[in-house]
Amino acid sequence: GAVVSQHPSWVICKSGTSVKIECRSLDFQATTMFWYRQFPKQSLMLMATSNEGSKATYEQGVEKDKFLINHASLTLSTLTVTSAHPEDSSFYICSAAGPSSYNEQFFGPGTRLTVL
Amino acid sequence: AQSVTQPDIHITVSEGASLELRCNYSYGATPYLFWYVQSPGQGLQLLLKYFSGDTLVQGIKGFEAEFKRSQSSFNLRKPSVHWSDAAEYFCAVGAHSGGGADGLTFGKGTHLIIQP
């Protein structure tokens, strides 16, 4: 199957700082990338959908000014958590889908964010 | 709006016994259905998927699932579990719009415990 990587795998930051998380599709061109958030022992919640070269579409309740998403190429999407606060601490997971994937998404390993 | 219900939060099964994890979905059209497994600290791994055709789908690691439209269900089964199957299992539903893949809606997950 296709491989999706995320970097970093974990990050600790101070409250008020910004953190950037990268999601890369290593062996295929991802026309669409998704960002999910997973709280401890809970399910994944879709945050936003990004198509290469377009603005991201955010789910209801997700602050677009706090969670900045850039999908500059067919292999890279970034999520920047701006002015992070402790409540932003979570597990962030990206996934990527190709143009004819029948919505089969390939998931990255996730990034654990802890805001102190 | 689509939704997924996994009624069992925890399931305990003896090693070697059979397993069935329940999943019910709500979706207006024919859904694309998925089962993922997540081990502690790991990313999501796709076990199997249903797009169309044969309603009994085979996946990796000896898992299978059956799509029953009349019951809006997509239950996961395995005839004989192994200790290594202990993990969190997520059922998900998605669609494919004309413009590309859509984000998945996940159930809350079922935590599988294997007794020796």
Interface residues (C-beta under 8 A of the other chain):
Chain A: G1 T31 T32 F34 Y36 Q42 S43 L44 M45 L46 T49 N51 E59 I93 S95 A97 P99 S101 Y102 N103 E104 Q105 F106 F107 G108 P109 G110
Chain B: Y32 F34 Y36 Q42 G43 L44 Q45 L46 K49 F51 F90 G94 A95 H96 G100 A101 D102 G103 L104 T105 F106 G107 K108 G109
